[in-house]
């Protein structure tokens, strides 16, 4: 099958899709406004789209339409960007939602809400990484749930090849970007609270972000015991996850982060925000702990329990590895998705139902 993928060519998620679908025998052409990653294999061809400004995705409809004539299917990623380009092209497409493009972006103003419904009205199928995204697509925008494929973007094979190592006592890893949506200031407040009370821990931050200087300065001010690695090489990152006792995410809004599923597979105990998508994976007090991310005191209590209760961490380790094996293997899920694409035929986009507008659950004000 010849698949035209419209996506951010600089993203590691795009690399996974291209390599995975090519590995199943599909001919992949990637079209993007972004520069191609050097390690993005499996491509038959790469096309750099042209255009500038805020309307470049909508204005790319003619370019996409021309490219689509040589493809059996268009697979568009991220609704406000390549979803718009595919819809403007008037071609049949499958839409991959990444989380913020459906949980946050549409609710900023009425124009974005209308654009979201317009894009969804042209999508033959939607790919979502969690049931929460499926729910908001239906309730807020009228997209029928039977046309949404829930596809957890689980760990790559390299994760399953790692043997669980000895855990480093008190090591907390937080591989989320240094951006406001990930609740970084609240993390520093809660860990500063623990440091003041003599709780032994060490925070490892393994991602960059636009607020790096601000947040690292604030962490030092709060007395947080941390090290900052920025963007780590994948092998080094996975080794750090495998040695960490706790995985921490304080996101104010989220779908299912790949880093959470990788951490669960590698035996790092999840302490995460109380969000619908994360509760699909973490049952509070059983295989992880949840907290209100805008409540540093509650976060500190959850972290303290996770650090001090070795029994709950050990019990969760087996449960989480089994869950990832059963629900989130990338290769198995990708095989099912490939089968879906091959059997779409000439199916038309579904009719959208009347929607009940309203912001989906998040802690963003």
Secondary structure as a PSIPRED ss2 file (coil, helix, strand):
# PSIPRED VFORMAT (PSIPRED V4.0)

   1 X C   1.000  0.000  0.000
   2 X E   0.000  0.000  1.000
   3 X E   0.000  0.000  1.000
   4 X E   0.000  0.000  1.000
   5 X E   0.000  0.000  1.000
   6 X E   0.000  0.000  1.000
   7 X C   1.000  0.000  0.000
   8 X C   1.000  0.000  0.000
   9 X C   1.000  0.000  0.000
  10 X C   1.000  0.000  0.000
  11 X C   1.000  0.000  0.000
  12 X H   0.000  1.000  0.000
  13 X H   0.000  1.000  0.000
  14 X H   0.000  1.000  0.000
  15 X H   0.000  1.000  0.000
  16 X H   0.000  1.000  0.000
  17 X H   0.000  1.000  0.000
  18 X H   0.000  1.000  0.000
  19 X H   0.000  1.000  0.000
  20 X H   0.000  1.000  0.000
  21 X H   0.000  1.000  0.000
  22 X H   0.000  1.000  0.000
  23 X H   0.000  1.000  0.000
  24 X C   1.000  0.000  0.000
  25 X C   1.000  0.000  0.000
  26 X C   1.000  0.000  0.000
  27 X E   0.000  0.000  1.000
  28 X E   0.000  0.000  1.000
  29 X E   0.000  0.000  1.000
  30 X E   0.000  0.000  1.000
  31 X E   0.000  0.000  1.000
  32 X E   0.000  0.000  1.000
  33 X C   1.000  0.000  0.000
  34 X C   1.000  0.000  0.000
  35 X C   1.000  0.000  0.000
  36 X C   1.000  0.000  0.000
  37 X C   1.000  0.000  0.000
  38 X C   1.000  0.000  0.000
  39 X C   1.000  0.000  0.000
  40 X C   1.000  0.000  0.000
  41 X C   1.000  0.000  0.000
  42 X C   1.000  0.000  0.000
  43 X C   1.000  0.000  0.000
  44 X C   1.000  0.000  0.000
  45 X E   0.000  0.000  1.000
  46 X E   0.000  0.000  1.000
  47 X E   0.000  0.000  1.000
  48 X E   0.000  0.000  1.000
  49 X C   1.000  0.000  0.000
  50 X C   1.000  0.000  0.000
  51 X C   1.000  0.000  0.000
  52 X C   1.000  0.000  0.000
  53 X C   1.000  0.000  0.000
  54 X C   1.000  0.000  0.000
  55 X C   1.000  0.000  0.000
  56 X H   0.000  1.000  0.000
  57 X H   0.000  1.000  0.000
  58 X H   0.000  1.000  0.000
  59 X H   0.000  1.000  0.000
  60 X C   1.000  0.000  0.000
  61 X H   0.000  1.000  0.000
  62 X H   0.000  1.000  0.000
  63 X H   0.000  1.000  0.000
  64 X H   0.000  1.000  0.000
  65 X H   0.000  1.000  0.000
  66 X H   0.000  1.000  0.000
  67 X H   0.000  1.000  0.000
  68 X H   0.000  1.000  0.000
  69 X C   1.000  0.000  0.000
  70 X C   1.000  0.000  0.000
  71 X C   1.000  0.000  0.000
  72 X C   1.000  0.000  0.000
  73 X E   0.000  0.000  1.000
  74 X E   0.000  0.000  1.000
  75 X E   0.000  0.000  1.000
  76 X E   0.000  0.000  1.000
  77 X E   0.000  0.000  1.000
  78 X H   0.000  1.000  0.000
  79 X H   0.000  1.000  0.000
  80 X H   0.000  1.000  0.000
  81 X H   0.000  1.000  0.000
  82 X H   0.000  1.000  0.000
  83 X H   0.000  1.000  0.000
  84 X H   0.000  1.000  0.000
  85 X H   0.000  1.000  0.000
  86 X H   0.000  1.000  0.000
  87 X H   0.000  1.000  0.000
  88 X H   0.000  1.000  0.000
  89 X H   0.000  1.000  0.000
  90 X C   1.000  0.000  0.000
  91 X C   1.000  0.000  0.000
  92 X C   1.000  0.000  0.000
  93 X E   0.000  0.000  1.000
  94 X E   0.000  0.000  1.000
  95 X E   0.000  0.000  1.000
  96 X E   0.000  0.000  1.000
  97 X C   1.000  0.000  0.000
  98 X C   1.000  0.000  0.000
  99 X C   1.000  0.000  0.000
 100 X H   0.000  1.000  0.000
 101 X H   0.000  1.000  0.000
 102 X H   0.000  1.000  0.000
 103 X H   0.000  1.000  0.000
 104 X C   1.000  0.000  0.000
 105 X H   0.000  1.000  0.000
 106 X H   0.000  1.000  0.000
 107 X H   0.000  1.000  0.000
 108 X C   1.000  0.000  0.000
 109 X C   1.000  0.000  0.000
 110 X H   0.000  1.000  0.000
 111 X H   0.000  1.000  0.000
 112 X H   0.000  1.000  0.000
 113 X H   0.000  1.000  0.000
 114 X H   0.000  1.000  0.000
 115 X H   0.000  1.000  0.000
 116 X H   0.000  1.000  0.000
 117 X H   0.000  1.000  0.000
 118 X H   0.000  1.000  0.000
 119 X H   0.000  1.000  0.000
 120 X H   0.000  1.000  0.000
 121 X C   1.000  0.000  0.000
 122 X C   1.000  0.000  0.000
 123 X E   0.000  0.000  1.000
 124 X E   0.000  0.000  1.000
 125 X E   0.000  0.000  1.000
 126 X E   0.000  0.000  1.000
 127 X E   0.000  0.000  1.000
 128 X E   0.000  0.000  1.000
 129 X C   1.000  0.000  0.000
 130 X C   1.000  0.000  0.000
 131 X H   0.000  1.000  0.000
 132 X H   0.000  1.000  0.000
 133 X H   0.000  1.000  0.000
 134 X H   0.000  1.000  0.000
 135 X H   0.000  1.000  0.000
 136 X H   0.000  1.000  0.000
 137 X H   0.000  1.000  0.000
 138 X H   0.000  1.000  0.000
 139 X H   0.000  1.000  0.000
 140 X C   1.000  0.000  0.000
 141 X C   1.000  0.000  0.000
 142 X C   1.000  0.000  0.000
 143 X C   1.000  0.000  0.000
 144 X C   1.000  0.000  0.000
 145 X H   0.000  1.000  0.000
 146 X H   0.000  1.000  0.000
 147 X H   0.000  1.000  0.000
 148 X E   0.000  0.000  1.000
 149 X E   0.000  0.000  1.000
 150 X E   0.000  0.000  1.000
 151 X C   1.000  0.000  0.000
 152 X C   1.000  0.000  0.000
 153 X C   1.000  0.000  0.000
 154 X C   1.000  0.000  0.000
 155 X C   1.000  0.000  0.000
 156 X C   1.000  0.000  0.000
 157 X H   0.000  1.000  0.000
 158 X H   0.000  1.000  0.000
 159 X H   0.000  1.000  0.000
 160 X H   0.000  1.000  0.000
 161 X C   1.000  0.000  0.000
 162 X C   1.000  0.000  0.000
 163 X C   1.000  0.000  0.000
 164 X C   1.000  0.000  0.000
 165 X C   1.000  0.000  0.000
 166 X C   1.000  0.000  0.000
 167 X C   1.000  0.000  0.000
 168 X C   1.000  0.000  0.000
 169 X C   1.000  0.000  0.000
 170 X C   1.000  0.000  0.000
 171 X E   0.000  0.000  1.000
 172 X E   0.000  0.000  1.000
 173 X E   0.000  0.000  1.000
 174 X E   0.000  0.000  1.000
 175 X C   1.000  0.000  0.000
 176 X C   1.000  0.000  0.000
 177 X C   1.000  0.000  0.000
 178 X C   1.000  0.000  0.000
 179 X C   1.000  0.000  0.000
 180 X H   0.000  1.000  0.000
 181 X H   0.000  1.000  0.000
 182 X H   0.000  1.000  0.000
 183 X C   1.000  0.000  0.000
 184 X H   0.000  1.000  0.000
 185 X H   0.000  1.000  0.000
 186 X H   0.000  1.000  0.000
 187 X H   0.000  1.000  0.000
 188 X H   0.000  1.000  0.000
 189 X H   0.000  1.000  0.000
 190 X H   0.000  1.000  0.000
 191 X H   0.000  1.000  0.000
 192 X H   0.000  1.000  0.000
 193 X H   0.000  1.000  0.000
 194 X H   0.000  1.000  0.000
 195 X H   0.000  1.000  0.000
 196 X H   0.000  1.000  0.000
 197 X C   1.000  0.000  0.000
 198 X C   1.000  0.000  0.000
 199 X C   1.000  0.000  0.000
 200 X C   1.000  0.000  0.000
 201 X C   1.000  0.000  0.000
 202 X E   0.000  0.000  1.000
 203 X E   0.000  0.000  1.000
 204 X E   0.000  0.000  1.000
 205 X E   0.000  0.000  1.000
 206 X C   1.000  0.000  0.000
 207 X C   1.000  0.000  0.000
 208 X C   1.000  0.000  0.000
 209 X C   1.000  0.000  0.000
 210 X C   1.000  0.000  0.000
 211 X C   1.000  0.000  0.000
 212 X H   0.000  1.000  0.000
 213 X H   0.000  1.000  0.000
 214 X H   0.000  1.000  0.000
 215 X H   0.000  1.000  0.000
 216 X H   0.000  1.000  0.000
 217 X H   0.000  1.000  0.000
 218 X H   0.000  1.000  0.000
 219 X H   0.000  1.000  0.000
 220 X H   0.000  1.000  0.000
 221 X H   0.000  1.000  0.000
 222 X C   1.000  0.000  0.000
 223 X C   1.000  0.000  0.000
 224 X C   1.000  0.000  0.000
 225 X C   1.000  0.000  0.000
 226 X E   0.000  0.000  1.000
 227 X E   0.000  0.000  1.000
 228 X E   0.000  0.000  1.000
 229 X C   1.000  0.000  0.000
 230 X C   1.000  0.000  0.000
 231 X C   1.000  0.000  0.000
 232 X C   1.000  0.000  0.000
 233 X C   1.000  0.000  0.000
 234 X H   0.000  1.000  0.000
 235 X H   0.000  1.000  0.000
 236 X H   0.000  1.000  0.000
 237 X H   0.000  1.000  0.000
 238 X H   0.000  1.000  0.000
 239 X H   0.000  1.000  0.000
 240 X H   0.000  1.000  0.000
 241 X H   0.000  1.000  0.000
 242 X H   0.000  1.000  0.000
 243 X H   0.000  1.000  0.000
 244 X C   1.000  0.000  0.000
 245 X C   1.000  0.000  0.000
 246 X E   0.000  0.000  1.000
 247 X E   0.000  0.000  1.000
 248 X E   0.000  0.000  1.000
 249 X E   0.000  0.000  1.000
 250 X C   1.000  0.000  0.000
 251 X C   1.000  0.000  0.000
 252 X C   1.000  0.000  0.000
 253 X C   1.000  0.000  0.000
 254 X C   1.000  0.000  0.000
 255 X C   1.000  0.000  0.000
 256 X C   1.000  0.000  0.000
 257 X C   1.000  0.000  0.000
 258 X H   0.000  1.000  0.000
 259 X H   0.000  1.000  0.000
 260 X H   0.000  1.000  0.000
 261 X H   0.000  1.000  0.000
 262 X H   0.000  1.000  0.000
 263 X H   0.000  1.000  0.000
 264 X H   0.000  1.000  0.000
 265 X H   0.000  1.000  0.000
 266 X C   1.000  0.000  0.000
 267 X C   1.000  0.000  0.000
 268 X C   1.000  0.000  0.000
 269 X E   0.000  0.000  1.000
 270 X E   0.000  0.000  1.000
 271 X E   0.000  0.000  1.000
 272 X E   0.000  0.000  1.000
 273 X E   0.000  0.000  1.000
 274 X C   1.000  0.000  0.000
 275 X C   1.000  0.000  0.000
 276 X H   0.000  1.000  0.000
 277 X H   0.000  1.000  0.000
 278 X H   0.000  1.000  0.000
 279 X H   0.000  1.000  0.000
 280 X C   1.000  0.000  0.000
 281 X C   1.000  0.000  0.000
 282 X C   1.000  0.000  0.000
 283 X C   1.000  0.000  0.000
 284 X E   0.000  0.000  1.000
 285 X C   1.000  0.000  0.000
 286 X C   1.000  0.000  0.000
 287 X C   1.000  0.000  0.000
 288 X E   0.000  0.000  1.000
 289 X E   0.000  0.000  1.000
 290 X E   0.000  0.000  1.000
 291 X E   0.000  0.000  1.000
 292 X C   1.000  0.000  0.000
 293 X C   1.000  0.000  0.000
 294 X C   1.000  0.000  0.000
 295 X C   1.000  0.000  0.000
 296 X H   0.000  1.000  0.000
 297 X H   0.000  1.000  0.000
 298 X H   0.000  1.000  0.000
 299 X H   0.000  1.000  0.000
 300 X H   0.000  1.000  0.000
 301 X H   0.000  1.000  0.000
 302 X H   0.000  1.000  0.000
 303 X H   0.000  1.000  0.000
 304 X H   0.000  1.000  0.000
 305 X H   0.000  1.000  0.000
 306 X H   0.000  1.000  0.000
 307 X H   0.000  1.000  0.000
 308 X H   0.000  1.000  0.000
 309 X C   1.000  0.000  0.000
 310 X H   0.000  1.000  0.000
 311 X H   0.000  1.000  0.000
 312 X H   0.000  1.000  0.000
 313 X H   0.000  1.000  0.000
 314 X H   0.000  1.000  0.000
 315 X H   0.000  1.000  0.000
 316 X H   0.000  1.000  0.000
 317 X H   0.000  1.000  0.000
 318 X H   0.000  1.000  0.000
 319 X H   0.000  1.000  0.000
 320 X H   0.000  1.000  0.000
 321 X H   0.000  1.000  0.000
 322 X H   0.000  1.000  0.000
 323 X H   0.000  1.000  0.000
 324 X H   0.000  1.000  0.000
 325 X H   0.000  1.000  0.000
 326 X H   0.000  1.000  0.000
 327 X H   0.000  1.000  0.000
 328 X C   1.000  0.000  0.000
 329 X C   1.000  0.000  0.000
 330 X H   0.000  1.000  0.000
 331 X H   0.000  1.000  0.000
 332 X H   0.000  1.000  0.000
 333 X H   0.000  1.000  0.000
 334 X H   0.000  1.000  0.000
 335 X H   0.000  1.000  0.000
 336 X H   0.000  1.000  0.000
 337 X H   0.000  1.000  0.000
 338 X H   0.000  1.000  0.000
 339 X H   0.000  1.000  0.000
 340 X H   0.000  1.000  0.000
 341 X H   0.000  1.000  0.000
 342 X H   0.000  1.000  0.000
 343 X C   1.000  0.000  0.000
 344 X C   1.000  0.000  0.000
 345 X C   1.000  0.000  0.000
 346 X C   1.000  0.000  0.000
 347 X C   1.000  0.000  0.000
 348 X C   1.000  0.000  0.000
 349 X C   1.000  0.000  0.000
 350 X C   1.000  0.000  0.000
 351 X C   1.000  0.000  0.000
 352 X C   1.000  0.000  0.000
 353 X C   1.000  0.000  0.000
 354 X C   1.000  0.000  0.000
 355 X C   1.000  0.000  0.000
 356 X C   1.000  0.000  0.000
 357 X C   1.000  0.000  0.000
 358 X C   1.000  0.000  0.000
 359 X C   1.000  0.000  0.000
 360 X C   1.000  0.000  0.000
 361 X C   1.000  0.000  0.000
 362 X C   1.000  0.000  0.000
 363 X C   1.000  0.000  0.000
 364 X C   1.000  0.000  0.000
 365 X C   1.000  0.000  0.000
